[in-house]
Amino acid sequence: MIGFLQKIKDFFLNTIEFIKDTRKELRNVSFPTRRELASTTVVVIICIFFFGAFLAVVDWCVSRVMVFVLAKLSS
C-alpha cells in the first residue's frame, strides 16, 4: 500500500515539475509578428504551388514514358 501511495505522490510531483518546466520554456519562445507570419505564409503557399506544378509535370512525363514502353513491349 505504501508503494502505491508513493507512486501517486511521485506522479503529482512529476506533473507539477513538468508544468513548471513548461512555463519556464514558454517564456523563452519568441513568437513571430503578424507581418513575419504573413510573409512566411505567402512563401509557403508559393512553394506549394511550385512543387505541385513541378510534380505534375514529372508525373505526366513519367506516365507518357511508361505508356510508350508498355506499348512497345506489348507489340
mmJSON file of the N, C-alpha and C atoms, coordinates in Angstrom:
{"data_MODEL":{"atom_site":{
"group_PDB":["ATOM","ATOM","ATOM","ATOM","ATOM","ATOM","ATOM","ATOM","ATOM","ATOM","ATOM","ATOM","ATOM","ATOM","ATOM","ATOM","ATOM","ATOM","ATOM","ATOM","ATOM","ATOM","ATOM","ATOM","ATOM","ATOM","ATOM","ATOM","ATOM","ATOM","ATOM","ATOM","ATOM","ATOM","ATOM","ATOM","ATOM","ATOM","ATOM","ATOM","ATOM","ATOM","ATOM","ATOM","ATOM","ATOM","ATOM","ATOM","ATOM","ATOM","ATOM","ATOM","ATOM","ATOM","ATOM","ATOM","ATOM","ATOM","ATOM","ATOM","ATOM","ATOM","ATOM","ATOM","ATOM","ATOM","ATOM","ATOM","ATOM","ATOM","ATOM","ATOM","ATOM","ATOM","ATOM","ATOM","ATOM","ATOM","ATOM","ATOM","ATOM","ATOM","ATOM","ATOM","ATOM","ATOM","ATOM","ATOM","ATOM","ATOM","ATOM","ATOM","ATOM","ATOM","ATOM","ATOM","ATOM","ATOM","ATOM","ATOM","ATOM","ATOM","ATOM","ATOM","ATOM","ATOM","ATOM","ATOM","ATOM","ATOM","ATOM","ATOM","ATOM","ATOM","ATOM","ATOM","ATOM","ATOM","ATOM","ATOM","ATOM","ATOM","ATOM","ATOM","ATOM","ATOM","ATOM","ATOM","ATOM","ATOM","ATOM","ATOM","ATOM","ATOM","ATOM","ATOM","ATOM","ATOM","ATOM","ATOM","ATOM","ATOM","ATOM","ATOM","ATOM","ATOM","ATOM","ATOM","ATOM","ATOM","ATOM","ATOM","ATOM","ATOM","ATOM","ATOM","ATOM","ATOM","ATOM","ATOM","ATOM","ATOM","ATOM","ATOM","ATOM","ATOM","ATOM","ATOM","ATOM","ATOM","ATOM","ATOM","ATOM","ATOM","ATOM","ATOM","ATOM","ATOM","ATOM","ATOM","ATOM","ATOM","ATOM","ATOM","ATOM","ATOM","ATOM","ATOM","ATOM","ATOM","ATOM","ATOM","ATOM","ATOM","ATOM","ATOM","ATOM","ATOM","ATOM","ATOM","ATOM","ATOM","ATOM","ATOM","ATOM","ATOM","ATOM","ATOM","ATOM","ATOM","ATOM","ATOM","ATOM","ATOM","ATOM","ATOM","ATOM","ATOM","ATOM","ATOM","ATOM","ATOM","ATOM","ATOM","ATOM"],
"id":[1,2,3,4,5,6,7,8,9,10,11,12,13,14,15,16,17,18,19,20,21,22,23,24,25,26,27,28,29,30,31,32,33,34,35,36,37,38,39,40,41,42,43,44,45,46,47,48,49,50,51,52,53,54,55,56,57,58,59,60,61,62,63,64,65,66,67,68,69,70,71,72,73,74,75,76,77,78,79,80,81,82,83,84,85,86,87,88,89,90,91,92,93,94,95,96,97,98,99,100,101,102,103,104,105,106,107,108,109,110,111,112,113,114,115,116,117,118,119,120,121,122,123,124,125,126,127,128,129,130,131,132,133,134,135,136,137,138,139,140,141,142,143,144,145,146,147,148,149,150,151,152,153,154,155,156,157,158,159,160,161,162,163,164,165,166,167,168,169,170,171,172,173,174,175,176,177,178,179,180,181,182,183,184,185,186,187,188,189,190,191,192,193,194,195,196,197,198,199,200,201,202,203,204,205,206,207,208,209,210,211,212,213,214,215,216,217,218,219,220,221,222,223,224,225],
"type_symbol":["N","C","C","N","C","C","N","C","C","N","C","C","N","C","C","N","C","C","N","C","C","N","C","C","N","C","C","N","C","C","N","C","C","N","C","C","N","C","C","N","C","C","N","C","C","N","C","C","N","C","C","N","C","C","N","C","C","N","C","C","N","C","C","N","C","C","N","C","C","N","C","C","N","C","C","N","C","C","N","C","C","N","C","C","N","C","C","N","C","C","N","C","C","N","C","C","N","C","C","N","C","C","N","C","C","N","C","C","N","C","C","N","C","C","N","C","C","N","C","C","N","C","C","N","C","C","N","C","C","N","C","C","N","C","C","N","C","C","N","C","C","N","C","C","N","C","C","N","C","C","N","C","C","N","C","C","N","C","C","N","C","C","N","C","C","N","C","C","N","C","C","N","C","C","N","C","C","N","C","C","N","C","C","N","C","C","N","C","C","N","C","C","N","C","C","N","C","C","N","C","C","N","C","C","N","C","C","N","C","C","N","C","C","N","C","C","N","C","C","N","C","C","N","C","C"],
"label_atom_id":["N","CA","C","N","CA","C","N","CA","C","N","CA","C","N","CA","C","N","CA","C","N","CA","C","N","CA","C","N","CA","C","N","CA","C","N","CA","C","N","CA","C","N","CA","C","N","CA","C","N","CA","C","N","CA","C","N","CA","C","N","CA","C","N","CA","C","N","CA","C","N","CA","C","N","CA","C","N","CA","C","N","CA","C","N","CA","C","N","CA","C","N","CA","C","N","CA","C","N","CA","C","N","CA","C","N","CA","C","N","CA","C","N","CA","C","N","CA","C","N","CA","C","N","CA","C","N","CA","C","N","CA","C","N","CA","C","N","CA","C","N","CA","C","N","CA","C","N","CA","C","N","CA","C","N","CA","C","N","CA","C","N","CA","C","N","CA","C","N","CA","C","N","CA","C","N","CA","C","N","CA","C","N","CA","C","N","CA","C","N","CA","C","N","CA","C","N","CA","C","N","CA","C","N","CA","C","N","CA","C","N","CA","C","N","CA","C","N","CA","C","N","CA","C","N","CA","C","N","CA","C","N","CA","C","N","CA","C","N","CA","C","N","CA","C","N","CA","C","N","CA","C","N","CA","C","N","CA","C","N","CA","C"],
"label_alt_id":[null,null,null,null,null,null,null,null,null,null,null,null,null,null,null,null,null,null,null,null,null,null,null,null,null,null,null,null,null,null,null,null,null,null,null,null,null,null,null,null,null,null,null,null,null,null,null,null,null,null,null,null,null,null,null,null,null,null,null,null,null,null,null,null,null,null,null,null,null,null,null,null,null,null,null,null,null,null,null,null,null,null,null,null,null,null,null,null,null,null,null,null,null,null,null,null,null,null,null,null,null,null,null,null,null,null,null,null,null,null,null,null,null,null,null,null,null,null,null,null,null,null,null,null,null,null,null,null,null,null,null,null,null,null,null,null,null,null,null,null,null,null,null,null,null,null,null,null,null,null,null,null,null,null,null,null,null,null,null,null,null,null,null,null,null,null,null,null,null,null,null,null,null,null,null,null,null,null,null,null,null,null,null,null,null,null,null,null,null,null,null,null,null,null,null,null,null,null,null,null,null,null,null,null,null,null,null,null,null,null,null,null,null,null,null,null,null,null,null,null,null,null,null,null,null],
"label_comp_id":["MET","MET","MET","ILE","ILE","ILE","GLY","GLY","GLY","PHE","PHE","PHE","LEU","LEU","LEU","GLN","GLN","GLN","LYS","LYS","LYS","ILE","ILE","ILE","LYS","LYS","LYS","ASP","ASP","ASP","PHE","PHE","PHE","PHE","PHE","PHE","LEU","LEU","LEU","ASN","ASN","ASN","THR","THR","THR","ILE","ILE","ILE","GLU","GLU","GLU","PHE","PHE","PHE","ILE","ILE","ILE","LYS","LYS","LYS","ASP","ASP","ASP","THR","THR","THR","ARG","ARG","ARG","LYS","LYS","LYS","GLU","GLU","GLU","LEU","LEU","LEU","ARG","ARG","ARG","ASN","ASN","ASN","VAL","VAL","VAL","SER","SER","SER","PHE","PHE","PHE","PRO","PRO","PRO","THR","THR","THR","ARG","ARG","ARG","ARG","ARG","ARG","GLU","GLU","GLU","LEU","LEU","LEU","ALA","ALA","ALA","SER","SER","SER","THR","THR","THR","THR","THR","THR","VAL","VAL","VAL","VAL","VAL","VAL","VAL","VAL","VAL","ILE","ILE","ILE","ILE","ILE","ILE","CYS","CYS","CYS","ILE","ILE","ILE","PHE","PHE","PHE","PHE","PHE","PHE","PHE","PHE","PHE","GLY","GLY","GLY","ALA","ALA","ALA","PHE","PHE","PHE","LEU","LEU","LEU","ALA","ALA","ALA","VAL","VAL","VAL","VAL","VAL","VAL","ASP","ASP","ASP","TRP","TRP","TRP","CYS","CYS","CYS","VAL","VAL","VAL","SER","SER","SER","ARG","ARG","ARG","VAL","VAL","VAL","MET","MET","MET","VAL","VAL","VAL","PHE","PHE","PHE","VAL","VAL","VAL","LEU","LEU","LEU","ALA","ALA","ALA","LYS","LYS","LYS","LEU","LEU","LEU","SER","SER","SER","SER","SER","SER"],
"label_asym_id":["A","A","A","A","A","A","A","A","A","A","A","A","A","A","A","A","A","A","A","A","A","A","A","A","A","A","A","A","A","A","A","A","A","A","A","A","A","A","A","A","A","A","A","A","A","A","A","A","A","A","A","A","A","A","A","A","A","A","A","A","A","A","A","A","A","A","A","A","A","A","A","A","A","A","A","A","A","A","A","A","A","A","A","A","A","A","A","A","A","A","A","A","A","A","A","A","A","A","A","A","A","A","A","A","A","A","A","A","A","A","A","A","A","A","A","A","A","A","A","A","A","A","A","A","A","A","A","A","A","A","A","A","A","A","A","A","A","A","A","A","A","A","A","A","A","A","A","A","A","A","A","A","A","A","A","A","A","A","A","A","A","A","A","A","A","A","A","A","A","A","A","A","A","A","A","A","A","A","A","A","A","A","A","A","A","A","A","A","A","A","A","A","A","A","A","A","A","A","A","A","A","A","A","A","A","A","A","A","A","A","A","A","A","A","A","A","A","A","A","A","A","A","A","A","A"],
"label_entity_id":["1","1","1","1","1","1","1","1","1","1","1","1","1","1","1","1","1","1","1","1","1","1","1","1","1","1","1","1","1","1","1","1","1","1","1","1","1","1","1","1","1","1","1","1","1","1","1","1","1","1","1","1","1","1","1","1","1","1","1","1","1","1","1","1","1","1","1","1","1","1","1","1","1","1","1","1","1","1","1","1","1","1","1","1","1","1","1","1","1","1","1","1","1","1","1","1","1","1","1","1","1","1","1","1","1","1","1","1","1","1","1","1","1","1","1","1","1","1","1","1","1","1","1","1","1","1","1","1","1","1","1","1","1","1","1","1","1","1","1","1","1","1","1","1","1","1","1","1","1","1","1","1","1","1","1","1","1","1","1","1","1","1","1","1","1","1","1","1","1","1","1","1","1","1","1","1","1","1","1","1","1","1","1","1","1","1","1","1","1","1","1","1","1","1","1","1","1","1","1","1","1","1","1","1","1","1","1","1","1","1","1","1","1","1","1","1","1","1","1","1","1","1","1","1","1"],
"label_seq_id":[1,1,1,2,2,2,3,3,3,4,4,4,5,5,5,6,6,6,7,7,7,8,8,8,9,9,9,10,10,10,11,11,11,12,12,12,13,13,13,14,14,14,15,15,15,16,16,16,17,17,17,18,18,18,19,19,19,20,20,20,21,21,21,22,22,22,23,23,23,24,24,24,25,25,25,26,26,26,27,27,27,28,28,28,29,29,29,30,30,30,31,31,31,32,32,32,33,33,33,34,34,34,35,35,35,36,36,36,37,37,37,38,38,38,39,39,39,40,40,40,41,41,41,42,42,42,43,43,43,44,44,44,45,45,45,46,46,46,47,47,47,48,48,48,49,49,49,50,50,50,51,51,51,52,52,52,53,53,53,54,54,54,55,55,55,56,56,56,57,57,57,58,58,58,59,59,59,60,60,60,61,61,61,62,62,62,63,63,63,64,64,64,65,65,65,66,66,66,67,67,67,68,68,68,69,69,69,70,70,70,71,71,71,72,72,72,73,73,73,74,74,74,75,75,75],
"pdbx_PDB_ins_code":[null,null,null,null,null,null,null,null,null,null,null,null,null,null,null,null,null,null,null,null,null,null,null,null,null,null,null,null,null,null,null,null,null,null,null,null,null,null,null,null,null,null,null,null,null,null,null,null,null,null,null,null,null,null,null,null,null,null,null,null,null,null,null,null,null,null,null,null,null,null,null,null,null,null,null,null,null,null,null,null,null,null,null,null,null,null,null,null,null,null,null,null,null,null,null,null,null,null,null,null,null,null,null,null,null,null,null,null,null,null,null,null,null,null,null,null,null,null,null,null,null,null,null,null,null,null,null,null,null,null,null,null,null,null,null,null,null,null,null,null,null,null,null,null,null,null,null,null,null,null,null,null,null,null,null,null,null,null,null,null,null,null,null,null,null,null,null,null,null,null,null,null,null,null,null,null,null,null,null,null,null,null,null,null,null,null,null,null,null,null,null,null,null,null,null,null,null,null,null,null,null,null,null,null,null,null,null,null,null,null,null,null,null,null,null,null,null,null,null,null,null,null,null,null,null],
"Cartn_x":[0.82,0.0,0.864,1.981,2.852,3.485,3.852,4.427,3.45,2.19,1.148,0.994,0.951,0.818,2.043,3.219,4.44,4.408,3.882,3.762,2.813,1.705,0.752,1.402,2.125,2.815,3.857,4.653,5.668,5.032,3.885,3.189,2.806,2.211,1.798,2.997,4.06,5.258,5.896,5.94,6.488,5.618,4.297,3.392,3.58,3.699,3.912,5.25,6.27,7.597,7.545,6.813,6.66,5.977,4.922,4.203,5.107,5.895,6.824,7.858,8.416,9.409,8.8,7.565,6.89,6.675,6.233,6.032,7.36,8.426,9.748,10.202,10.001,10.389,9.533,8.254,7.383,7.777,8.417,8.902,10.043,10.749,11.872,11.457,10.225,9.749,9.545,10.017,9.76,8.771,7.611,6.575,6.737,6.428,6.595,5.538,5.898,4.93,3.915,2.863,1.841,2.435,3.323,3.933,4.834,5.647,6.505,5.681,4.612,3.743,3.105,2.635,2.01,3.021,4.228,5.216,5.66,5.865,6.258,5.108,3.884,2.736,2.672,2.935,2.943,4.04,5.215,6.312,5.936,5.313,4.909,3.879,2.914,1.882,2.502,3.436,4.111,4.902,5.603,6.372,5.461,4.326,3.383,2.922,2.574,2.144,3.285,4.497,5.641,5.921,6.051,6.359,5.193,3.976,2.827,2.865,3.174,3.271,4.447,5.571,6.746,6.433,5.816,5.491,4.438,3.528,2.541,3.223,4.193,4.926,5.751,6.433,7.229,6.322,5.178,4.235,3.736,3.43,2.95,4.031,5.286,6.385,6.61,6.627,6.845,5.706,4.485,3.361,3.421,3.853,3.981,5.068,6.189,7.269,6.786,6.06,5.562,4.579,3.709,2.76,3.546,4.58,5.379,6.089,6.717,7.449,6.498,5.371,4.415,3.827,3.644,3.129,4.17,5.417,6.481,6.654,6.514,6.674,5.497,4.326,3.159,3.01,3.708,3.568,4.567],
"Cartn_y":[-1.196,0.0,1.259,1.211,2.378,2.668,1.599,1.77,2.44,2.063,2.648,4.137,4.491,5.903,6.706,6.096,6.78,7.041,6.078,6.262,7.409,7.507,8.601,9.935,9.973,11.196,11.603,10.64,10.924,11.416,10.825,11.248,12.72,13.124,14.516,15.459,15.045,15.878,16.028,14.938,14.997,15.859,15.774,16.588,18.07,18.418,19.821,20.312,19.492,19.864,20.049,19.174,19.29,20.598,20.963,22.208,23.412,23.385,24.48,24.605,23.475,23.496,23.979,23.58,24.008,25.513,26.059,27.514,28.248,27.7,28.311,28.328,27.234,27.168,28.084,28.206,29.078,30.544,30.916,32.29,32.572,31.535,31.696,31.686,31.363,31.272,32.673,32.868,34.152,33.896,34.437,34.245,35.271,34.894,35.84,36.943,38.073,39.156,38.812,39.589,39.355,39.482,40.453,40.677,39.498,39.012,37.858,36.625,36.434,35.287,35.343,36.531,36.684,36.437,36.965,36.799,35.345,34.66,33.253,32.388,32.768,32.034,32.161,33.366,33.576,32.741,32.699,31.898,30.419,29.933,28.522,28.222,29.099,28.881,28.872,29.798,29.83,28.546,28.088,26.841,25.643,25.607,24.505,24.474,25.639,25.672,25.306,25.81,25.498,23.999,23.391,21.974,21.117,21.586,20.868,20.837,21.995,22.052,21.202,21.296,20.505,19.019,18.559,17.14,16.712,17.613,17.286,17.07,17.925,17.78,16.497,16.216,14.99,13.764,13.793,12.681,12.475,13.553,13.454,12.853,13.324,12.796,11.309,10.926,9.516,8.657,9.132,8.335,8.195,9.244,9.146,8.135,8.161,7.202,5.79,5.595,4.26,3.75,4.617,4.22,3.807,4.578,4.263,2.917,2.72,1.476,0.287,0.406,-0.696,-0.987,0.045,-0.167,-0.926,-0.582,-1.274,-2.717,-2.946,-4.287,-5.207,-4.648,-5.478,-5.819,-5.1,-5.398,-6.377],
"Cartn_z":[0.0,0.0,0.0,0.75,0.835,-0.527,-1.246,-2.585,-3.537,-3.433,-4.28,-3.987,-2.701,-2.329,-2.752,-2.673,-3.1,-4.605,-5.379,-6.822,-7.148,-6.425,-6.643,-6.298,-5.17,-4.753,-5.804,-6.275,-7.298,-8.591,-8.942,-10.154,-10.061,-8.961,-8.803,-8.742,-8.06,-8.002,-9.391,-10.145,-11.502,-12.409,-12.234,-13.038,-12.742,-11.483,-11.103,-11.65,-11.552,-12.078,-13.594,-14.263,-15.712,-16.086,-15.372,-15.651,-15.405,-14.337,-14.068,-15.18,-15.618,-16.696,-18.005,-18.261,-19.485,-19.484,-18.386,-18.293,-18.457,-17.877,-17.999,-19.465,-20.165,-21.576,-22.441,-22.125,-22.917,-22.794,-21.698,-21.558,-22.537,-22.959,-23.877,-25.347,-25.627,-27.007,-27.56,-28.79,-29.452,-30.594,-30.455,-31.45,-32.568,-33.819,-34.923,-34.872,-35.481,-35.586,-36.664,-36.727,-37.746,-39.153,-39.339,-40.655,-41.043,-40.102,-40.373,-40.695,-39.959,-40.182,-41.566,-41.959,-43.273,-44.389,-44.252,-45.318,-45.448,-44.346,-44.447,-44.965,-44.651,-45.182,-46.696,-47.207,-48.66,-49.307,-48.698,-49.237,-49.272,-48.228,-48.18,-49.267,-49.452,-50.48,-51.87,-52.13,-53.429,-53.648,-52.628,-52.749,-53.015,-52.367,-52.582,-54.03,-54.587,-55.983,-56.929,-56.644,-57.496,-57.507,-56.33,-56.275,-56.764,-56.562,-57.111,-58.626,-59.238,-60.698,-61.191,-60.496,-60.875,-60.833,-59.753,-59.638,-60.659,-61.008,-62.042,-63.389,-63.711,-64.973,-64.964,-63.863,-63.767,-63.867,-63.214,-63.277,-64.701,-65.389,-66.766,-67.662,-67.499,-68.309,-68.039,-66.796,-66.45,-66.982,-66.878,-67.381,-68.903,-69.599,-71.061,-71.433,-70.71,-70.971,-70.685,-69.603,-69.265,-70.318,-70.793,-71.846,-73.104,-73.46,-74.634,-74.463,-73.314,-73.056,-73.041,-72.385,-72.347,-73.711,-74.527,-75.889,-76.727,-76.56,-77.315,-76.844,-75.539,-75.014,-75.372,-75.514,-75.795,-77.271,-78.136,-79.575,-80.074],
"occupancy":[1.0,1.0,1.0,1.0,1.0,1.0,1.0,1.0,1.0,1.0,1.0,1.0,1.0,1.0,1.0,1.0,1.0,1.0,1.0,1.0,1.0,1.0,1.0,1.0,1.0,1.0,1.0,1.0,1.0,1.0,1.0,1.0,1.0,1.0,1.0,1.0,1.0,1.0,1.0,1.0,1.0,1.0,1.0,1.0,1.0,1.0,1.0,1.0,1.0,1.0,1.0,1.0,1.0,1.0,1.0,1.0,1.0,1.0,1.0,1.0,1.0,1.0,1.0,1.0,1.0,1.0,1.0,1.0,1.0,1.0,1.0,1.0,1.0,1.0,1.0,1.0,1.0,1.0,1.0,1.0,1.0,1.0,1.0,1.0,1.0,1.0,1.0,1.0,1.0,1.0,1.0,1.0,1.0,1.0,1.0,1.0,1.0,1.0,1.0,1.0,1.0,1.0,1.0,1.0,1.0,1.0,1.0,1.0,1.0,1.0,1.0,1.0,1.0,1.0,1.0,1.0,1.0,1.0,1.0,1.0,1.0,1.0,1.0,1.0,1.0,1.0,1.0,1.0,1.0,1.0,1.0,1.0,1.0,1.0,1.0,1.0,1.0,1.0,1.0,1.0,1.0,1.0,1.0,1.0,1.0,1.0,1.0,1.0,1.0,1.0,1.0,1.0,1.0,1.0,1.0,1.0,1.0,1.0,1.0,1.0,1.0,1.0,1.0,1.0,1.0,1.0,1.0,1.0,1.0,1.0,1.0,1.0,1.0,1.0,1.0,1.0,1.0,1.0,1.0,1.0,1.0,1.0,1.0,1.0,1.0,1.0,1.0,1.0,1.0,1.0,1.0,1.0,1.0,1.0,1.0,1.0,1.0,1.0,1.0,1.0,1.0,1.0,1.0,1.0,1.0,1.0,1.0,1.0,1.0,1.0,1.0,1.0,1.0,1.0,1.0,1.0,1.0,1.0,1.0,1.0,1.0,1.0,1.0,1.0,1.0],
"B_iso_or_equiv":[0.0,0.0,0.0,0.0,0.0,0.0,0.0,0.0,0.0,0.0,0.0,0.0,0.0,0.0,0.0,0.0,0.0,0.0,0.0,0.0,0.0,0.0,0.0,0.0,0.0,0.0,0.0,0.0,0.0,0.0,0.0,0.0,0.0,0.0,0.0,0.0,0.0,0.0,0.0,0.0,0.0,0.0,0.0,0.0,0.0,0.0,0.0,0.0,0.0,0.0,0.0,0.0,0.0,0.0,0.0,0.0,0.0,0.0,0.0,0.0,0.0,0.0,0.0,0.0,0.0,0.0,0.0,0.0,0.0,0.0,0.0,0.0,0.0,0.0,0.0,0.0,0.0,0.0,0.0,0.0,0.0,0.0,0.0,0.0,0.0,0.0,0.0,0.0,0.0,0.0,0.0,0.0,0.0,0.0,0.0,0.0,0.0,0.0,0.0,0.0,0.0,0.0,0.0,0.0,0.0,0.0,0.0,0.0,0.0,0.0,0.0,0.0,0.0,0.0,0.0,0.0,0.0,0.0,0.0,0.0,0.0,0.0,0.0,0.0,0.0,0.0,0.0,0.0,0.0,0.0,0.0,0.0,0.0,0.0,0.0,0.0,0.0,0.0,0.0,0.0,0.0,0.0,0.0,0.0,0.0,0.0,0.0,0.0,0.0,0.0,0.0,0.0,0.0,0.0,0.0,0.0,0.0,0.0,0.0,0.0,0.0,0.0,0.0,0.0,0.0,0.0,0.0,0.0,0.0,0.0,0.0,0.0,0.0,0.0,0.0,0.0,0.0,0.0,0.0,0.0,0.0,0.0,0.0,0.0,0.0,0.0,0.0,0.0,0.0,0.0,0.0,0.0,0.0,0.0,0.0,0.0,0.0,0.0,0.0,0.0,0.0,0.0,0.0,0.0,0.0,0.0,0.0,0.0,0.0,0.0,0.0,0.0,0.0,0.0,0.0,0.0,0.0,0.0,0.0,0.0,0.0,0.0,0.0,0.0,0.0],
"pdbx_formal_charge":[null,null,null,null,null,null,null,null,null,null,null,null,null,null,null,null,null,null,null,null,null,null,null,null,null,null,null,null,null,null,null,null,null,null,null,null,null,null,null,null,null,null,null,null,null,null,null,null,null,null,null,null,null,null,null,null,null,null,null,null,null,null,null,null,null,null,null,null,null,null,null,null,null,null,null,null,null,null,null,null,null,null,null,null,null,null,null,null,null,null,null,null,null,null,null,null,null,null,null,null,null,null,null,null,null,null,null,null,null,null,null,null,null,null,null,null,null,null,null,null,null,null,null,null,null,null,null,null,null,null,null,null,null,null,null,null,null,null,null,null,null,null,null,null,null,null,null,null,null,null,null,null,null,null,null,null,null,null,null,null,null,null,null,null,null,null,null,null,null,null,null,null,null,null,null,null,null,null,null,null,null,null,null,null,null,null,null,null,null,null,null,null,null,null,null,null,null,null,null,null,null,null,null,null,null,null,null,null,null,null,null,null,null,null,null,null,null,null,null,null,null,null,null,null,null],
"auth_seq_id":[1,1,1,2,2,2,3,3,3,4,4,4,5,5,5,6,6,6,7,7,7,8,8,8,9,9,9,10,10,10,11,11,11,12,12,12,13,13,13,14,14,14,15,15,15,16,16,16,17,17,17,18,18,18,19,19,19,20,20,20,21,21,21,22,22,22,23,23,23,24,24,24,25,25,25,26,26,26,27,27,27,28,28,28,29,29,29,30,30,30,31,31,31,32,32,32,33,33,33,34,34,34,35,35,35,36,36,36,37,37,37,38,38,38,39,39,39,40,40,40,41,41,41,42,42,42,43,43,43,44,44,44,45,45,45,46,46,46,47,47,47,48,48,48,49,49,49,50,50,50,51,51,51,52,52,52,53,53,53,54,54,54,55,55,55,56,56,56,57,57,57,58,58,58,59,59,59,60,60,60,61,61,61,62,62,62,63,63,63,64,64,64,65,65,65,66,66,66,67,67,67,68,68,68,69,69,69,70,70,70,71,71,71,72,72,72,73,73,73,74,74,74,75,75,75],
"auth_comp_id":["MET","MET","MET","ILE","ILE","ILE","GLY","GLY","GLY","PHE","PHE","PHE","LEU","LEU","LEU","GLN","GLN","GLN","LYS","LYS","LYS","ILE","ILE","ILE","LYS","LYS","LYS","ASP","ASP","ASP","PHE","PHE","PHE","PHE","PHE","PHE","LEU","LEU","LEU","ASN","ASN","ASN","THR","THR","THR","ILE","ILE","ILE","GLU","GLU","GLU","PHE","PHE","PHE","ILE","ILE","ILE","LYS","LYS","LYS","ASP","ASP","ASP","THR","THR","THR","ARG","ARG","ARG","LYS","LYS","LYS","GLU","GLU","GLU","LEU","LEU","LEU","ARG","ARG","ARG","ASN","ASN","ASN","VAL","VAL","VAL","SER","SER","SER","PHE","PHE","PHE","PRO","PRO","PRO","THR","THR","THR","ARG","ARG","ARG","ARG","ARG","ARG","GLU","GLU","GLU","LEU","LEU","LEU","ALA","ALA","ALA","SER","SER","SER","THR","THR","THR","THR","THR","THR","VAL","VAL","VAL","VAL","VAL","VAL","VAL","VAL","VAL","ILE","ILE","ILE","ILE","ILE","ILE","CYS","CYS","CYS","ILE","ILE","ILE","PHE","PHE","PHE","PHE","PHE","PHE","PHE","PHE","PHE","GLY","GLY","GLY","ALA","ALA","ALA","PHE","PHE","PHE","LEU","LEU","LEU","ALA","ALA","ALA","VAL","VAL","VAL","VAL","VAL","VAL","ASP","ASP","ASP","TRP","TRP","TRP","CYS","CYS","CYS","VAL","VAL","VAL","SER","SER","SER","ARG","ARG","ARG","VAL","VAL","VAL","MET","MET","MET","VAL","VAL","VAL","PHE","PHE","PHE","VAL","VAL","VAL","LEU","LEU","LEU","ALA","ALA","ALA","LYS","LYS","LYS","LEU","LEU","LEU","SER","SER","SER","SER","SER","SER"],
"auth_asym_id":["A","A","A","A","A","A","A","A","A","A","A","A","A","A","A","A","A","A","A","A","A","A","A","A","A","A","A","A","A","A","A","A","A","A","A","A","A","A","A","A","A","A","A","A","A","A","A","A","A","A","A","A","A","A","A","A","A","A","A","A","A","A","A","A","A","A","A","A","A","A","A","A","A","A","A","A","A","A","A","A","A","A","A","A","A","A","A","A","A","A","A","A","A","A","A","A","A","A","A","A","A","A","A","A","A","A","A","A","A","A","A","A","A","A","A","A","A","A","A","A","A","A","A","A","A","A","A","A","A","A","A","A","A","A","A","A","A","A","A","A","A","A","A","A","A","A","A","A","A","A","A","A","A","A","A","A","A","A","A","A","A","A","A","A","A","A","A","A","A","A","A","A","A","A","A","A","A","A","A","A","A","A","A","A","A","A","A","A","A","A","A","A","A","A","A","A","A","A","A","A","A","A","A","A","A","A","A","A","A","A","A","A","A","A","A","A","A","A","A","A","A","A","A","A","A"],
"auth_atom_id":["N","CA","C","N","CA","C","N","CA","C","N","CA","C","N","CA","C","N","CA","C","N","CA","C","N","CA","C","N","CA","C","N","CA","C","N","CA","C","N","CA","C","N","CA","C","N","CA","C","N","CA","C","N","CA","C","N","CA","C","N","CA","C","N","CA","C","N","CA","C","N","CA","C","N","CA","C","N","CA","C","N","CA","C","N","CA","C","N","CA","C","N","CA","C","N","CA","C","N","CA","C","N","CA","C","N","CA","C","N","CA","C","N","CA","C","N","CA","C","N","CA","C","N","CA","C","N","CA","C","N","CA","C","N","CA","C","N","CA","C","N","CA","C","N","CA","C","N","CA","C","N","CA","C","N","CA","C","N","CA","C","N","CA","C","N","CA","C","N","CA","C","N","CA","C","N","CA","C","N","CA","C","N","CA","C","N","CA","C","N","CA","C","N","CA","C","N","CA","C","N","CA","C","N","CA","C","N","CA","C","N","CA","C","N","CA","C","N","CA","C","N","CA","C","N","CA","C","N","CA","C","N","CA","C","N","CA","C","N","CA","C","N","CA","C","N","CA","C","N","CA","C","N","CA","C","N","CA","C","N","CA","C"],
"pdbx_PDB_model_num":[1,1,1,1,1,1,1,1,1,1,1,1,1,1,1,1,1,1,1,1,1,1,1,1,1,1,1,1,1,1,1,1,1,1,1,1,1,1,1,1,1,1,1,1,1,1,1,1,1,1,1,1,1,1,1,1,1,1,1,1,1,1,1,1,1,1,1,1,1,1,1,1,1,1,1,1,1,1,1,1,1,1,1,1,1,1,1,1,1,1,1,1,1,1,1,1,1,1,1,1,1,1,1,1,1,1,1,1,1,1,1,1,1,1,1,1,1,1,1,1,1,1,1,1,1,1,1,1,1,1,1,1,1,1,1,1,1,1,1,1,1,1,1,1,1,1,1,1,1,1,1,1,1,1,1,1,1,1,1,1,1,1,1,1,1,1,1,1,1,1,1,1,1,1,1,1,1,1,1,1,1,1,1,1,1,1,1,1,1,1,1,1,1,1,1,1,1,1,1,1,1,1,1,1,1,1,1,1,1,1,1,1,1,1,1,1,1,1,1,1,1,1,1,1,1]
}}}
